[in-house]
Amino acid sequence: MIIRWEHEHDYVLVHLHQDMFGDWMVSRAWGQKGTRFGGLRHDVAQTREEADLMIENIAHIQASRGFHKVLETSSASSEGQQALDQMAALEKE
């Protein structure tokens, strides 16, 4: 699952996926739209429920900061693949 929030010039992107050990990963990227300024963080959850709670907390924080959800999709979609490409670009820096 991929979720993206935006506010004016900023974005937050979250990717929920399982690693090869079966742990749930919540990867979060943030930055300014149209630039490579930003950051990347990976958190591990033992269960899907714990990962869902992490995402709910992120959503609550973003809403309190004035961000609006603009995308919720799977990584298999073209929008999801573009989001993953954006995350990968931040990881290389």
Order of alpha helices (4+ residues) and beta strands (2+ residues): beta-beta-beta-beta-alpha-beta-alpha
